[in-house]
Amino acid sequence: MLLVNPHASSVTARTQVVIQKALAADHDVTLAETHRRGHASRLAHGAVADGCDVVAVLGGDGTLNEAVNGLAASDVALAPLPGGSTNVFARTIGLPDDPVEAAAMLLETLAAGHIKRVGLGQVNGRYFLFHTGVGYDAAVVQQVERRAGLKRYANHALFAYAAVDTWMRHYDRSRPRFTVYHADGEAVTGQFAICLNTNPYTYLGSRPFNVMPDTTLDVPLSLVTMRSLRASRLLRTAASALGYGPPVTAHRHVHSRADVTSAVVASDTPFPYQLDGDYLGETTRLEFHHAANALALALPVDY
């Protein structure tokens, strides 16, 4: 199945046709387009029921996340094709940002049978590929989604604007927003947390935001909590993630844990969260788990 989000930032009718023809030269291909939020999950679940071998997803990270939640725990492989504005996961596994070039690599991958089972993160029963953001960054994503029509034309500038606007006007920085409870009993209060299944956290243009570089698809989750959002600390942390200064985890206001198999984030008052770049609203409790070998993934031959 070639599953396409026709509204994704870098998906055009021509790109879709070129990729479909390329894949159909050597494979039986069924085309399916998403039309609403959550549709990709149902289409992917249908592909499992229909006996498909691979679901190639041409769309952004949000579409990938939905597809994963239809494919997890099955033998049907996910094959990402970058069609969004940032394409964090596709780039993380070594795919080029051009979807036609990525499709050519996918054909090599399928010819070589380079499909591997990898781990996923899971929060409140929903799977995620690369991260869940809690607190501040989820509030930023919310502001970006309110201006979704601009993402195609001003993606990184829009995120930068939303980050500043959210910090100044749309997020309460006066107090801790939640507590992270680790399995060994350690509790950490914070205003911003990221649970990572891979690294980097995201990209700014061609530059990765490296938060926990040792976090890969072959190991459990990592959890990073920022206790403070003071401007100077936030800027120093962002600089570290971009490769300037000490590692992110070296900052005193940053708490980090690797090899996390379970954790809980909770508060008496609601806090925002997002999965793989999609804002999911507010909650008072998130339960994280690592799901080992949950997904069959088509990986570039040299990954």
C-alpha positions as CSV (number, residue, x, y, z in Angstrom):
1,M,0.0,0.0,0.0
2,L,1.1,3.5,-0.8
3,L,-0.6,5.6,1.8
4,V,-0.5,9.3,1.0
5,N,-1.5,12.5,2.9
6,P,-2.3,14.8,-0.1
7,H,-2.3,17.8,2.2
8,A,1.2,17.3,3.6
9,S,3.6,20.2,3.1
10,S,5.8,18.8,0.3
11,V,3.3,16.4,-1.3
12,T,2.3,17.3,-4.9
13,A,0.2,15.5,-7.4
14,R,3.3,15.0,-9.6
15,T,5.4,13.6,-6.8
16,Q,2.6,11.1,-5.9
17,V,2.3,9.9,-9.5
18,V,6.1,9.5,-9.9
19,I,6.5,7.5,-6.7
20,Q,3.5,5.3,-7.4
21,K,4.8,4.5,-10.9
22,A,8.2,3.7,-9.5
23,L,7.0,1.4,-6.9
24,A,4.5,-0.3,-9.2
25,A,7.2,-1.3,-11.6
26,D,8.3,-4.1,-9.3
27,H,5.4,-4.4,-6.8
28,D,1.7,-4.7,-6.7
29,V,0.7,-1.2,-5.3
30,T,-2.6,-0.1,-3.9
31,L,-3.0,3.7,-3.4
32,A,-4.8,5.1,-0.4
33,E,-5.2,8.8,0.5
34,T,-6.0,10.2,3.9
35,H,-8.9,12.7,4.2
36,R,-9.1,13.5,7.9
37,R,-7.2,13.2,11.2
38,G,-6.9,9.5,12.3
39,H,-7.6,8.2,8.8
40,A,-4.1,6.9,8.3
41,S,-4.5,4.6,11.3
42,R,-7.6,3.0,9.9
43,L,-6.0,2.6,6.4
44,A,-2.9,1.0,7.9
45,H,-5.0,-1.3,10.0
46,G,-6.9,-2.3,6.8
47,A,-3.6,-3.0,5.1
48,V,-2.8,-5.5,7.9
49,A,-6.2,-7.2,7.5
50,D,-5.8,-7.3,3.7
51,G,-2.4,-9.1,3.9
52,C,-0.1,-6.3,2.6
53,D,3.6,-6.8,3.1
54,V,4.6,-3.1,3.3
55,V,2.8,0.2,3.9
56,A,4.8,3.1,2.4
57,V,3.7,6.4,3.9
58,L,4.1,9.6,1.9
59,G,3.4,12.3,4.4
60,G,4.7,14.1,7.5
61,D,5.5,12.8,10.9
62,G,1.9,13.0,12.1
63,T,0.8,10.8,9.3
64,L,3.6,8.4,10.1
65,N,2.5,8.3,13.7
66,E,-1.1,7.4,12.8
67,A,0.1,4.7,10.4
68,V,2.3,3.2,13.1
69,N,-0.7,2.9,15.4
70,G,-2.3,0.8,12.7
71,L,0.7,-1.4,12.1
72,A,2.3,-1.9,15.5
73,A,2.5,-5.6,16.7
74,S,1.8,-6.8,13.1
75,D,4.2,-8.3,10.5
76,V,3.4,-5.5,8.0
77,A,6.4,-3.2,7.6
78,L,6.4,0.6,7.7
79,A,8.3,2.4,4.9
80,P,8.5,6.2,5.5
81,L,8.7,8.6,2.6
82,P,9.2,12.2,3.5
83,G,6.3,14.4,2.6
84,G,6.0,16.8,5.5
85,S,7.7,20.1,6.5
86,T,10.4,18.6,8.8
87,N,10.3,14.8,8.3
88,V,12.1,14.1,11.6
89,F,11.8,10.3,11.5
90,A,12.6,9.8,7.8
91,R,15.8,11.9,8.2
92,T,16.7,10.1,11.5
93,I,16.9,6.8,9.7
94,G,19.0,8.3,6.9
95,L,16.5,9.0,4.1
96,P,17.0,12.1,1.9
97,D,14.4,14.9,2.3
98,D,13.4,14.6,-1.3
99,P,10.5,12.1,-1.5
100,V,11.4,10.8,-5.0
101,E,15.0,10.1,-4.0
102,A,13.7,8.4,-0.8
103,A,11.4,6.2,-3.0
104,A,14.4,5.1,-5.0
105,M,16.2,4.1,-1.8
106,L,13.0,2.3,-0.7
107,L,13.1,0.2,-3.9
108,E,16.7,-0.8,-3.0
109,T,15.6,-1.6,0.6
110,L,12.8,-3.8,-0.6
111,A,15.0,-5.6,-3.1
112,A,17.5,-6.3,-0.3
113,G,14.8,-7.3,2.2
114,H,16.2,-4.9,4.7
115,I,13.4,-5.0,7.2
116,K,14.0,-5.0,10.9
117,R,11.9,-5.0,14.0
118,V,12.4,-2.0,16.2
119,G,11.1,-0.6,19.5
120,L,8.5,2.1,19.9
121,G,7.5,4.4,22.7
122,Q,4.0,4.1,24.1
123,V,2.1,6.7,26.1
124,N,-1.4,6.1,27.4
125,G,-1.8,3.2,25.0
126,R,-0.7,5.2,21.9
127,Y,2.6,4.5,20.1
128,F,5.2,7.1,19.1
129,L,8.1,6.8,16.7
130,F,10.6,9.4,17.9
131,H,9.3,11.5,20.8
132,T,6.6,12.8,23.1
133,G,6.8,16.4,24.2
134,V,5.3,17.4,27.5
135,G,4.6,21.0,28.6
136,Y,6.2,23.9,26.8
137,D,7.0,22.3,23.4
138,A,3.5,20.9,23.2
139,A,2.2,24.4,23.7
140,V,4.5,25.6,20.9
141,V,3.1,22.9,18.6
142,Q,-0.4,23.9,19.5
143,Q,0.3,27.5,18.4
144,V,1.9,26.2,15.1
145,E,-1.2,24.1,14.4
146,R,-3.4,27.1,14.8
147,R,-1.5,28.6,11.8
148,A,-1.2,25.3,9.9
149,G,-1.7,27.0,6.5
150,L,1.6,28.7,6.8
151,K,3.7,25.5,7.4
152,R,4.1,24.8,3.7
153,Y,5.7,28.2,3.2
154,A,7.4,29.3,6.4
155,N,7.9,26.1,8.4
156,H,11.1,26.9,10.5
157,A,10.3,30.6,10.8
158,L,6.8,29.7,12.0
159,F,8.2,27.4,14.7
160,A,10.7,30.1,15.8
161,Y,7.9,32.7,16.0
162,A,5.6,30.3,17.9
163,A,8.4,29.4,20.4
164,V,8.9,33.0,21.3
165,D,5.2,33.9,21.3
166,T,4.4,30.8,23.4
167,W,7.1,31.6,25.9
168,M,5.9,35.2,26.3
169,R,2.1,34.8,26.2
170,H,0.8,31.3,26.1
171,Y,2.5,29.2,28.7
172,D,2.6,29.6,32.5
173,R,6.3,29.6,33.5
174,S,5.8,30.7,37.1
175,R,5.6,27.2,38.6
176,P,6.4,23.6,37.8
177,R,3.7,22.1,35.6
178,F,4.1,18.4,36.3
179,T,6.2,15.8,38.1
180,V,8.0,13.0,36.4
181,Y,8.0,9.7,38.4
182,H,10.6,7.2,37.4
183,A,10.3,3.5,38.1
184,D,12.9,3.5,40.8
185,G,10.9,6.1,42.8
186,E,12.9,9.2,41.7
187,A,10.5,12.2,41.2
188,V,11.5,15.3,39.2
189,T,9.3,18.5,38.8
190,G,9.5,20.2,35.5
191,Q,8.1,22.7,33.0
192,F,9.2,20.9,29.8
193,A,10.0,17.2,29.2
194,I,10.8,15.1,26.2
195,C,10.5,11.3,26.1
196,L,12.7,10.1,23.3
197,N,12.6,6.9,21.2
198,T,15.3,8.2,18.9
199,N,17.7,11.2,18.5
200,P,17.6,13.9,17.3
201,Y,14.6,15.6,18.9
202,T,14.0,17.6,15.7
203,Y,15.8,19.6,13.0
204,L,16.4,23.3,12.4
205,G,17.0,23.4,8.7
206,S,19.8,20.9,8.2
207,R,21.0,21.0,11.8
208,P,19.8,18.3,14.2
209,F,18.7,19.1,17.8
210,N,20.7,16.5,19.6
211,V,19.3,15.9,23.1
212,M,20.3,12.3,24.0
213,P,22.6,11.1,21.1
214,D,22.7,7.5,22.4
215,T,19.0,7.1,22.1
216,T,18.3,4.7,19.2
217,L,15.7,2.3,17.9
218,D,17.6,-0.6,19.5
219,V,17.5,0.6,23.1
220,P,14.8,1.7,25.6
221,L,13.5,5.3,25.9
222,S,15.3,8.4,27.3
223,L,13.5,11.0,29.4
224,V,14.8,14.6,29.6
225,T,13.2,17.1,32.0
226,M,13.8,20.8,32.2
227,R,13.2,22.3,35.6
228,S,13.3,25.9,34.5
229,L,12.3,27.9,31.4
230,R,14.2,31.0,32.3
231,A,15.2,32.6,29.0
232,S,19.0,32.4,29.5
233,R,18.7,28.7,30.4
234,L,16.4,27.8,27.5
235,L,18.7,29.6,25.0
236,R,21.8,27.8,26.4
237,T,20.1,24.5,26.2
238,A,19.0,25.1,22.6
239,A,22.5,26.1,21.7
240,S,23.8,22.9,23.2
241,A,21.3,20.9,21.2
242,L,22.6,22.6,18.0
243,G,26.2,21.7,18.9
244,Y,27.4,24.9,20.6
245,G,28.7,24.4,24.2
246,P,28.4,21.4,26.5
247,P,25.9,18.6,25.9
248,V,22.2,19.3,26.8
249,T,22.4,16.8,29.8
250,A,25.4,18.8,31.3
251,H,23.2,21.7,32.3
252,R,22.2,21.8,36.0
253,H,18.6,22.7,35.2
254,V,18.3,19.6,33.0
255,H,17.5,16.1,34.4
256,S,18.1,13.1,32.1
257,R,17.6,9.4,32.3
258,A,18.5,6.7,29.7
259,D,17.2,3.1,29.4
260,V,13.7,4.1,30.6
261,T,11.2,1.2,30.2
262,S,8.4,3.0,32.1
263,A,7.7,6.3,33.8
264,V,4.7,8.5,34.7
265,V,4.2,12.2,34.3
266,A,1.4,13.6,36.4
267,S,0.0,16.8,37.8
268,D,-3.1,18.0,39.7
269,T,-3.8,20.5,36.9
270,P,-3.8,19.8,33.1
271,F,-0.7,20.2,31.0
272,P,-0.3,19.9,27.2
273,Y,1.4,17.2,25.3
274,Q,2.2,16.2,21.7
275,L,3.3,13.0,20.0
276,D,5.6,13.0,17.0
277,G,4.8,16.6,16.4
278,D,1.0,16.4,16.7
279,Y,-0.7,18.3,19.5
280,L,-3.1,16.0,21.4
281,G,-4.5,18.4,24.0
282,E,-4.1,18.5,27.8
283,T,-4.1,15.8,30.4
284,T,-3.2,15.2,34.1
285,R,-1.4,11.9,33.6
286,L,0.8,10.2,31.0
287,E,2.0,6.6,31.4
288,F,5.1,5.8,29.3
289,H,6.3,2.4,28.3
290,H,8.9,1.0,25.9
291,A,7.5,-1.5,23.5
292,A,10.4,-3.6,22.3
293,N,10.3,-5.1,18.7
294,A,6.9,-3.6,18.2
295,L,7.3,-2.5,14.6
296,A,8.6,-3.9,11.4
297,L,10.5,-1.1,9.7
298,A,12.0,-0.9,6.2
299,L,15.4,0.7,6.7
300,P,17.9,2.0,4.2
301,V,20.4,-0.6,3.3
302,D,23.3,1.4,4.8
303,Y,21.5,2.3,8.0
